[in-house]
Amino acid sequence: MAEQADSYVGMELLDPTIDFVGLARSLGVKAERAKTVHEATDLVAQALKNGGPMLIDVTLDRAFKPM
C-alpha cells in the first residue's frame, strides 16, 4: 500500500530536512555535499585517497523514477 501511495512513513527525510553534512561534521566525520556527478566522483576519489570515514551527501532530482 505504501508503494502505491508513494508514501513511506518514517522514511521521508524531507520535513524537517536534516543537514547530514553538518551532523557528520559535528561528530568529527569529514563530510561534503556534491551537486553534480563530477563533484561526486571527485569526492569519492578524495575519500579513497585519504582513507577513513567520509560522508558524501549527493543531491538527487526527486522527480527521477528508476525504470
Sine and cosine of phi, psi and omega as CSV:
sin_phi,cos_phi,sin_psi,cos_psi,sin_omega,cos_omega
0.00,0.00,-0.66,0.75,-0.01,-1.00
-0.88,0.47,-0.62,0.78,0.00,-1.00
-0.91,0.42,-0.64,0.77,0.00,-1.00
-0.91,0.42,-0.61,0.79,-0.01,-1.00
-1.00,0.07,-0.14,0.99,-0.07,-1.00
0.80,0.60,0.65,0.76,0.00,-1.00
-0.69,-0.73,0.89,-0.47,-0.06,-1.00
-0.88,-0.47,0.97,-0.24,-0.05,-1.00
-0.87,0.49,0.78,-0.63,0.03,-1.00
0.99,0.15,-0.02,1.00,-0.03,-1.00
-0.91,-0.42,-0.22,0.98,0.04,-1.00
-1.00,0.08,0.92,-0.40,-0.09,-1.00
-0.97,-0.26,0.69,0.72,-0.07,-1.00
-0.96,-0.28,-0.45,0.89,-0.10,-0.99
-0.68,-0.73,0.98,-0.19,0.02,1.00
-0.99,0.17,0.45,-0.90,0.03,-1.00
-0.94,0.35,0.51,-0.86,0.01,-1.00
-0.92,-0.39,0.78,-0.63,0.05,-1.00
-1.00,0.03,1.00,0.03,-0.05,-1.00
-0.91,0.42,-0.55,0.84,0.04,-1.00
-0.90,0.44,-0.75,0.66,0.03,-1.00
-0.89,0.46,-0.64,0.77,0.01,-1.00
-0.90,0.44,-0.72,0.69,0.01,-1.00
-0.88,0.48,-0.72,0.69,0.00,-1.00
-0.87,0.49,-0.61,0.79,-0.01,-1.00
-0.91,0.41,-0.34,0.94,0.03,-1.00
-0.98,-0.17,0.16,0.99,0.06,-1.00
1.00,0.09,0.25,0.97,0.01,-1.00
-0.98,-0.18,0.74,-0.67,0.07,-1.00
-0.89,0.46,0.70,-0.72,-0.05,-1.00
-0.50,-0.86,0.62,-0.78,0.02,-1.00
-0.62,-0.78,0.38,-0.93,0.04,-1.00
-0.94,-0.35,0.74,-0.67,0.03,-1.00
-0.94,-0.35,0.77,-0.64,0.02,-1.00
-0.96,-0.28,-0.20,0.98,0.01,-1.00
-0.74,-0.68,0.28,-0.96,0.05,-1.00
-0.88,0.47,-0.66,0.75,0.01,-1.00
-0.87,0.50,-0.71,0.70,0.04,-1.00
-0.88,0.48,-0.67,0.74,-0.03,-1.00
-0.90,0.44,-0.71,0.70,-0.01,-1.00
-0.92,0.39,-0.59,0.80,0.07,-1.00
-0.89,0.45,-0.66,0.75,-0.01,-1.00
-0.93,0.36,-0.60,0.80,0.06,-1.00
-0.89,0.45,-0.70,0.71,0.03,-1.00
-0.87,0.49,-0.68,0.74,0.01,-1.00
-0.89,0.46,-0.69,0.73,-0.01,-1.00
-0.90,0.44,-0.67,0.74,0.01,-1.00
-0.92,0.40,-0.60,0.80,0.01,-1.00
-0.92,0.38,-0.70,0.71,-0.08,-1.00
-0.98,0.18,-0.42,0.91,-0.07,-1.00
0.94,0.33,0.12,-0.99,-0.02,-1.00
0.98,0.22,0.10,-0.99,-0.06,-1.00
-0.96,0.28,0.56,-0.83,0.10,-0.99
-0.42,-0.91,0.78,-0.63,0.08,-1.00
-1.00,-0.06,0.76,-0.65,0.09,-1.00
-0.88,-0.48,0.93,-0.37,0.00,-1.00
-1.00,-0.03,0.91,-0.42,-0.06,-1.00
-0.96,-0.27,0.83,-0.56,0.03,-1.00
-0.97,0.23,0.80,-0.59,0.00,-1.00
-0.90,-0.44,0.47,-0.88,0.09,-1.00
-0.97,0.22,0.92,-0.39,-0.06,-1.00
-0.91,0.42,-0.30,0.95,0.00,-1.00
-0.99,0.17,-0.26,0.97,-0.02,-1.00
-0.93,0.37,0.78,-0.63,0.06,-1.00
-0.85,-0.53,0.88,-0.48,0.00,-1.00
-0.89,0.47,0.45,-0.89,-0.03,-1.00
-0.99,0.16,0.00,0.00,0.00,0.00
